[in-house]
Every structure is written in structure tokens, then in C-alpha cells.
Amino acid sequence: MQEQRRTIVITAVVTAAVFLGSFGVQQVFANESVYGTCNLITSSCRDVPLDTLELVAGYRWTASSTDVVESSANLRDAFNTVERVTGVIEFQGGSEGVSLGEGSSWPAHDEPARSPADGVATLKRLGATHIETMRNRDHLVVLRGTTGHSQLVYVDGIVDE
């Protein structure tokens, strides 16, 4: 009986140590940047800020309410060089979008040009209809769709620093 309790306690402690150790290591290597919270272990970023998505898209929307629904960025290497930024912006009471320039569409060496198919699928998954292309060139896709109460903008671009 005593041996069984000891085994259970040891197993629980080892399991907790492994879980917390893994979580702790990921947090140590996570850092905040203009591309959100980036993690060198997974080579990815989450929670890309609205300003960054707007700069990649080359548009800024003046709306009564603007939120990032989902977003991510992929790191190219251990030096935090961001390669791809993807996200969906939701806004209500907004405009057509004020141009900030051409947006980010630098060509990557081994990447084909972006296709709007992923963006269309993402917007449909989020309930958008009447999807239109705002930009589709080289390595930048910006699409807009409407839902019953808002507009959704999909942004997918390759950036190079």
C-alpha cells in the first residue's frame, strides 16, 4: 500500500515537472514583437497586431469597431525573420479602406505566388459571403467578405526584413 502511494506521488510529480518544464521553456523563448507573441521553438507567432496586418495589406480601415479575429506569422529562421503573415480583421461601420501603399508582397525564393483559395475558405468558414478581391499579386492576397453584421478582411502576405 505504501509502495503504491509512493509510485502515484512520484508519477504525479514527474508528470507535473515535464508539463511545467515544457511550458516554461516555451515561455522563456517566447517574445513580443510587431508580429505578436513569437516562439523560437515552434517557429511561429500568434496574436499579430491590427497595425501589422494593415501594413501587410496596405490598407487601413476607419471603423467604429475593428478587431483581429485570428492571426499568425511564421518565422523563417532562428533570427526571428518573419516570412509569412496571415490574419482576418473584422470591422463594423467601416469604409472601403484607406490605402497605405502597395502592401507587403516581396517574393520569397522558393515560394509560389499566393492563391486566394485559402482566404476564400477561411472567410466562408467564418460566415462571410459576397467575397471580393482587394489585392492579389505576387505574395499578397487581401480579400473582403461580408457577414450579417460586419465585414471580414483576409490578409496573407510574405514579408522580408
C-alpha positions in Angstrom: 0.0 0.0 0.0 2.8 2.4 1.0 4.7 1.5 -2.2 1.6 2.2 -4.4 1.2 5.7 -2.8 4.8 6.4 -3.4 4.5 5.4 -7.0 1.5 7.6 -7.5 3.1 10.6 -5.9 6.3 10.1 -8.0 4.3 9.7 -11.2 2.3 12.9 -10.4 5.5 14.9 -9.6 7.3 13.7 -12.8 4.2 14.4 -15.0 3.9 17.9 -13.5 7.6 18.6 -13.9 7.5 17.5 -17.6 4.4 19.6 -18.3 5.6 22.7 -16.5 9.1 22.3 -17.8 7.9 22.2 -21.4 5.5 25.1 -20.8 8.3 27.1 -19.1 10.8 26.5 -21.9 8.2 27.7 -24.4 7.6 30.8 -22.3 11.3 31.6 -22.0 11.7 31.5 -25.7 8.5 33.5 -26.4 8.9 37.2 -27.1 6.7 40.1 -28.1 7.3 41.7 -31.4 5.4 43.7 -34.1 4.3 40.2 -35.3 2.7 39.3 -32.0 3.9 36.7 -29.5 6.7 34.7 -31.2 8.1 31.4 -30.1 11.5 30.3 -31.4 10.8 26.6 -30.5 7.7 26.4 -32.7 8.9 29.0 -35.3 5.5 30.7 -35.1 3.8 33.8 -33.8 0.3 34.4 -32.6 -1.9 37.4 -32.0 -0.5 39.6 -34.8 -1.5 43.2 -34.0 -4.0 45.0 -36.2 -1.4 47.6 -37.2 0.9 44.9 -38.6 -1.9 43.3 -40.6 -3.0 46.6 -42.0 0.6 47.4 -43.1 1.0 44.0 -44.7 -2.4 44.5 -46.5 -1.5 48.1 -47.5 -4.8 49.3 -46.2 -6.2 50.9 -43.0 -9.8 50.8 -42.2 -11.6 53.5 -40.3 -14.4 51.8 -38.5 -16.3 52.2 -35.3 -15.1 48.7 -34.2 -12.1 46.8 -35.6 -10.8 43.5 -34.2 -8.4 40.8 -35.2 -10.4 37.6 -35.4 -7.4 35.3 -36.0 -3.8 35.8 -37.0 -0.5 34.1 -37.2 3.0 34.6 -38.6 5.7 32.0 -39.4 9.4 32.6 -38.7 11.9 31.7 -41.4 14.9 31.2 -39.1 16.2 31.5 -35.5 16.9 35.2 -36.0 13.1 35.9 -35.8 12.9 36.8 -39.5 9.2 36.6 -40.3 8.3 35.0 -43.6 4.5 34.9 -43.7 1.8 36.8 -42.0 -1.9 35.7 -42.2 -4.9 37.1 -40.4 -8.6 38.1 -40.5 -9.8 41.5 -39.5 -13.4 42.2 -38.6 -14.8 45.7 -38.7 -18.2 47.3 -38.4 -19.3 50.6 -39.7 -16.1 50.9 -41.7 -15.0 52.3 -45.0 -13.7 50.8 -48.2 -10.2 51.1 -46.7 -7.6 53.9 -47.0 -4.6 52.9 -49.0 -1.3 52.8 -47.1 0.7 51.9 -50.3 1.3 48.7 -52.1 1.4 46.5 -49.0 4.0 43.7 -48.5 4.5 41.4 -51.4 8.2 40.6 -51.5 8.9 37.5 -53.4 10.3 34.5 -51.4 12.9 32.5 -53.1 11.2 29.1 -53.2 7.6 30.1 -52.7 4.9 30.2 -55.5 2.7 33.2 -55.7 -0.2 33.2 -53.2 -3.6 31.8 -54.2 -6.8 33.3 -52.8 -8.3 29.9 -52.3 -7.2 29.6 -48.6 -8.6 33.1 -47.9 -11.9 32.3 -49.5 -12.2 29.1 -47.5 -11.2 31.0 -44.3 -13.8 33.7 -44.9 -16.5 31.2 -45.7 -15.7 29.3 -42.5 -16.2 32.5 -40.6 -19.5 33.1 -42.2 -18.6 35.6 -44.9 -20.5 35.9 -48.2 -20.0 38.2 -51.2 -16.2 37.7 -51.1 -14.2 40.1 -53.3 -10.5 40.5 -54.1 -8.9 43.7 -53.0 -5.3 42.7 -53.8 -3.9 39.6 -55.4 -0.4 39.9 -56.7 2.9 38.1 -56.1 2.9 37.1 -52.5 0.0 39.2 -51.2 -3.7 38.3 -51.0 -6.3 40.6 -49.5 -9.9 39.6 -49.7 -13.1 41.1 -48.2 -16.4 39.4 -47.4 -19.5 40.4 -45.5 -21.4 38.8 -42.7 -24.8 39.7 -41.4 -23.4 42.4 -39.1 -19.8 43.1 -40.2 -17.1 42.9 -42.8 -14.2 40.5 -42.7 -10.9 41.1 -44.4 -8.4 38.2 -45.0 -4.7 39.2 -45.3 -2.0 36.8 -46.4 1.4 38.1 -47.3 5.1 37.3 -47.3 7.3 39.8 -45.7 11.0 40.2 -45.8 13.1 42.1 -43.3 
